[in-house]
Amino acid sequence: MKWYDEAIFYHIYPLGLTGAPKQNDYGEPVSRLNEIIPWISHIREIGCNAIYIGPLFESVGHGYETTDYKKLDSRLGTNDDLADFVSECHRQGIRVILDGVFNHTGRDFFAFRDIIQNRERSPYKDWYCNVNFHNNNSLGDGFSYDNWGGHDILAKLNQHNPAVIEYICDVIRFWVKEFDIDGIRLDAADVMSFDYMRALRQTANEVKSDFWLMGEVIHGDYSRWANDGILHSVTNYMLHKALYSSHNDCNYFEAAHTVRYVSNMTGDRLRLYTFVDNHDVERIYTKLRNKAHFVPVHIMLYTLPGIPSVYYGSEFGIEGRKERGSDDSLRPTLKYEEYKDAVKNNPYTQLIAALGKVRRNTPALCYGSYRELELQNTHFAYERSLDGNSVIVTVNNGDNSVSMSLACGNSEEYIGVLTGERVCVRDGHIQVSVSANSGEIWLPSGAYSESFKKVKIHEIKKTAEAVICELKDEKSVSAEASENVKEKQPETKAADLNKSYDEMTVEELQQAILEKMRRNGPVTDYMLGTVRENTHRGSLLNWVRSFN
């Protein structure tokens, strides 16, 4: 087994955490990365044993418009600072994964600057996709090129160019040689060339036997990316959505269906990167209508199949929502001194720390098979089993406690790790009660450790009740007025599905995907939503081609 099979990640957006300026003036380096070093002990204390941090390298603004892959962003410090950071993480037993922004570069990247200066004479004109000197772009360079997401500040690399492939592979070798990193998360992997990613995987295999390559994939058949020849894992956006919406809608059938759907897609041996929030989506505490659901959501995150990740700050129960198209509130500056005692004083942090300890000391939660035991809209029970040891998980999104009689292993007694409650096995079953908006992890008494910490779940519920009261008070006539406003939906033009995929519009690609889904079985509201929400043409092209 590899280290990443038992990983619990802590995700850091460093430019935000350290309060770096929004724009890079390429001035003297400021060693803000050193400010993150005190956080390492906190990360270890809450049970995480791996950090995914990025973007880190020289860029113009938010970090994903890279201008130098071999230089730490000046706003964060020097290369020596990064080497020291990784070294300290390793000293404390924590692996480090960096953000690899290899799909596109910023306009200040040396190859792109050479094209601006030398145009047709540039030796790098084929480093980017569809460079056309007879057109123009939104920034007035006198030529056009493919970009990512409609943003000309993100110029798409030509991933079929051998020189580009070799350059990026050399970047990976450099990062390992200079910083001793343990893996890379590929940004925008769902629109990258598969041959390109195969070359990156080959390089990953060469630099370290246990080097981990994970990709950002939002839609499609995850097994196309995560397999023996391409990536080790991908982001499980399907489960991300199901975890919060199955609580907001009090519908655990959605979560259970998603687990089954993804498992059928990837098989039991692939462990996807699971999360409830990150630097691109709103904080889980903000998304949950009932803040008490913070408890069952995270119990599921830590116990369902996958490699769990916590986004920095969410372990404190902080808010964060997209505002006026900006992600700034999702990427806040946090001061370590204000949170250093959170494990002692913050019930949300105590829960995350308790879950981290349980997972790291319970192999069945990393390697065990998964089986549903009981499923209703408001309550859900499942088993993770390994070598005859059965771990039972129960969650409840309802406002009333529920009782469940659940088949279990051959232990005589089970103990709830969050509450310390003990239940006896009778006729191969345990009878458990799960309190409202809560959950529990039941371990055989032989696998239970007295070092597991009980959690003050009632304090989380008390805070949640206060938030609900505030929200009720804030509701006004606007809600009543909205009932009288119905927006007319535009008519959808029928798609010509006889076109080649490359000729299709975004809407036609969406319809083509839905048609292929219908051939494989019923299309649920969730599946329909995931298709309609994806408006990135490159991602849709990869998705529609992923069907057999």
C-alpha positions, -999 to 999 in steps of 0.1 A, spaced: 0 0 0 12 36 -7 11 65 17 -17 82 -2 -40 53 4 -41 64 40 -39 101 34 -60 128 50 -53 161 31 -53 197 43 -58 220 14 -41 255 15 -45 284 -10 -13 302 1 -18 336 -15 -50 339 4 -39 324 38 -9 347 40 -27 378 28 -5 383 -2 -12 413 -26 -37 405 -53 -13 416 -80 24 407 -84 48 436 -90 77 411 -94 96 430 -67 118 417 -40 106 384 -25 86 386 7 88 354 27 51 350 35 54 312 30 72 311 64 40 323 80 24 289 72 51 269 91 33 273 125 2 258 109 20 225 103 16 214 139 -21 223 138 -25 203 106 -9 173 123 -30 178 154 -63 176 135 -52 143 120 -41 153 86 -9 137 72 -7 154 38 -9 190 25 -21 200 -9 -8 236 -14 -10 259 -44 -7 276 -66 29 285 -55 49 296 -85 55 330 -100 23 344 -115 5 377 -122 -26 376 -99 -45 346 -85 -17 322 -92 -31 302 -121 -16 324 -147 20 310 -142 49 331 -155 78 310 -141 74 273 -132 108 272 -115 105 302 -92 83 306 -60 59 335 -64 77 366 -52 48 374 -29 55 342 -10 93 342 -9 122 324 -24 129 289 -36 148 283 -3 117 292 16 97 265 -3 125 239 2 125 247 40 87 245 41 86 210 25 115 199 47 96 209 79 64 192 67 84 160 61 100 163 95 66 164 111 54 134 90 34 153 65 36 148 27 34 177 3 15 180 -30 18 211 -52 -6 226 -77 6 219 -113 -9 244 -136 2 227 -168 -28 233 -191 -21 269 -197 3 297 -188 1 334 -181 10 359 -207 43 368 -190 56 333 -194 88 334 -215 74 315 -245 43 337 -248 64 369 -244 86 357 -272 56 353 -295 44 388 -287 79 401 -296 88 380 -326 54 369 -339 58 344 -368 96 343 -362 92 330 -326 105 295 -321 76 291 -295 47 299 -318 37 262 -317 39 260 -279 3 273 -278 -29 261 -294 -42 276 -327 -20 307 -327 -33 328 -357 -15 360 -367 -44 370 -390 -67 375 -360 -66 395 -328 -74 388 -291 -92 408 -264 -59 423 -253 -49 436 -287 -17 416 -294 -25 413 -331 -29 375 -330 -54 350 -315 -49 318 -296 -69 292 -276 -74 300 -239 -89 284 -209 -125 292 -199 -127 322 -222 -99 341 -204 -72 354 -227 -49 359 -197 -47 320 -196 -31 309 -229 -36 272 -236 -4 252 -241 -2 229 -271 0 196 -253 8 177 -285 41 195 -290 70 173 -279 89 204 -267 61 214 -244 58 179 -230 95 177 -223 95 211 -207 67 203 -183 82 169 -175 114 187 -167 95 210 -144 83 179 -124 118 166 -122 130 201 -110 103 202 -83 113 169 -69 150 176 -71 149 210 -55 119 207 -31 114 169 -26 77 171 -32 55 140 -30 30 146 -57 11 170 -80 -25 180 -84 -31 188 -121 -52 219 -126 -79 216 -152 -71 179 -159 -105 174 -175 -95 195 -206 -59 182 -209 -47 158 -236 -46 122 -224 -13 115 -241 1 145 -224 -10 132 -190 4 98 -198 38 114 -203 34 132 -169 25 99 -153 56 82 -167 77 110 -153 60 108 -120 68 70 -119 104 78 -126 110 105 -100 96 86 -70 80 52 -67 52 66 -46 48 99 -63 11 108 -65 -6 124 -95 -42 137 -89 -63 156 -114 -90 182 -112 -119 166 -130 -155 179 -126 -176 159 -149 -174 126 -169 -163 91 -164 -136 94 -137 -120 61 -147 -109 77 -180 -85 98 -160 -79 77 -129 -63 44 -139 -29 26 -141 -17 46 -171 -28 82 -164 -36 96 -130 -37 79 -96 -68 98 -86 -92 127 -95 -114 151 -76 -148 135 -67 -171 165 -75 -201 142 -78 -198 132 -41 -190 168 -32 -224 179 -45 -242 149 -30 -228 154 5 -242 189 10 -274 186 -11 -285 153 5 -285 172 38 -301 204 25 -328 183 8 -330 157 36 -325 131 10 -299 105 17 -309 86 -14 -289 111 -34 -257 104 -15 -262 66 -16 -269 67 -53 -238 88 -59 -216 64 -40 -230 35 -60 -227 54 -93 -191 64 -87 -181 29 -74 -196 13 -105 -176 38 -126 -142 34 -109 -142 0 -92 -132 -6 -56 -95 -2 -60 -95 35 -70 -96 60 -42 -109 94 -54 -100 127 -37 -131 136 -16 -140 171 -2 -169 192 9 -154 226 -1 -123 240 -17 -109 273 -31 -134 273 -60 -166 265 -42 -185 280 -12 -176 269 23 -195 239 36 -207 259 66 -222 285 42 -238 259 19 -256 240 47 -290 254 54 -290 237 88 -255 243 103 -259 213 126 -255 191 95 -218 200 97 -216 169 119 -231 142 96 -215 157 65 -181 154 79 -187 119 94 -196 108 58 -166 126 43 -142 107 66 -159 73 64 -171 69 28 -147 54 2 -121 80 -9 -93 102 3 -107 130 25 -96 166 24 -102 196 46 -100 231 31 -80 255 54 -103 273 78 -133 251 73 -123 230 104 -132 262 124 -167 264 109 -160 297 90 -183 311 63 -173 318 27 -195 326 -3 -189 338 -38 -197 375 -41 -201 395 -73 -181 369 -92 -152 371 -68 -136 341 -50 -118 364 -25 -141 354 5 -133 317 -3 -96 324 1 -93 345 33 -63 355 53 -61 337 86 -38 344 115 -24 314 133 -24 331 167 -62 335 165 -67 297 159 -38 280 176 -61 268 205 -90 257 183 -87 220 190 -93 229 227 -119 256 223 -137 251 190 -163 223 188 -161 222 150 -123 217 151 -127 191 179 -150 171 156 -125 172 127 -96 162 150 -116 133 164 -126 121 129 -90 124 118 -78 102 146 -104 76 141 -97 73 104 -59 71 109 -64 43 134 -90 23 116 -77 6 85 -113 -4 74 -120 32 67 -92 34 42 -93 -1 27 -126 -17 37 -154 -27 14 -185 -6 14 -221 -19 20 -254 -1 26 -272 -13 57 -303 10 59 -314 39 37 -342 64 42 -345 100 33 -336 112 68 -312 84 80 -286 63 65 -263 34 78 -235 17 60 -206 -6 68 -169 -5 60 -154 -40 64 -119 -53 63 -105 -87 73 -136 -96 92 -137 -63 112 -168 -43 106 -171 -5 111 -207 8 111 -216 44 103 -249 60 111 -261 95 101 -293 114 106 -303 146 88 -337 148 105 -349 169 134 -358 138 155 -337 110 168 -340 76 150 -335 40 160 -319 14 137 -314 -23 140 -283 -31 120 -265 -63 110 -229 -62 123 -198 -83 126 -189 -110 151 -179 -86 179 -199 -89 212 -200 -51 217 -197 -19 196 -187 15 209 -195 49 194 -163 68 190 -178 103 192 -201 97 222 -185 67 239 -219 49 239 -217 11 242 -242 -13 225 -243 -51 228 -247 -74 198 -278 -95 199 -286 -121 172 -260 -105 149 -275 -70 152 -270 -38 171 -298 -16 181 -286 20 180 -302 54 185 -289 84 164 -298 118 177 -312 145 154 -289 161 129 -260 140 140 -242 107 135 -218 82 149 -191 57 140 -195 24 157 -163 3 162 -160 -32 176 -149 -30 212 -116 -47 202 -108 -19 177 -118 10 200 -91 31 217 -96 50 249 -75 78 232 -104 86 210 -119 119 221 -156 124 228 -170 153 208 -193 181 222 -218 177 194 -244 195 215 -223 227 212 -224 225 174 -261 221 175 -265 250 199 -246 272 176 -266 260 146 -299 267 164 -288 303 170 -280 307 133 -314 293 123 -331 318 145 -311 347 130 -321 336 95 -358 334 104 -356 370 118 -340 382 86 -367 369 63 -389 397 50 -415 407 24 -390 400 -3 -396 362 1 -434 368 -3 -428 391 -33 -407 365 -50 -436 340 -51 -453 364 -76 -423 366 -99 -418 338 -124 -390 341 -149 -400 329 -184 -375 302 -194 -361 306 -229 -370 280 -255 -343 255 -261 -334 251 -298 -332 214 -308 -297 202 -312 -283 186 -344 -269 154 -329 -257 143 -364 -228 168 -363 -194 157 -352 -186 165 -316 -161 192 -326 -188 210 -345 -213 210 -317 -222 240 -296 -221 238 -258 -259 231 -257 -257 204 -283 -228 187 -264 -250 188 -233 -279 172 -251 -256 145 -266 -243 136 -232 -278 133 -218 -288 111 -247 -259 88 -240 -269 87 -203 -304 78 -212 -292 48 -232 -275 35 -200 -305 40 -177 -327 66 -161 -313 102 -158 -318 115 -123 -323 152 -115 -288 152 -101 -273 138 -133 -293 164 -153 -280 191 -131 -244 181 -135 -247 183 -173 -265 216 -173 -240 232 -149 -210 223 -171 -206 250 -197 -169 244 -205 -167 232 -240 -134 213 -236 -147 195 -206 -179 186 -224 -160 172 -254 -140 149 -231 -171 139 -213 -192 130 -244 -162 110 -257 -159 91 -224 -190 69 -231 -185 35 -247 
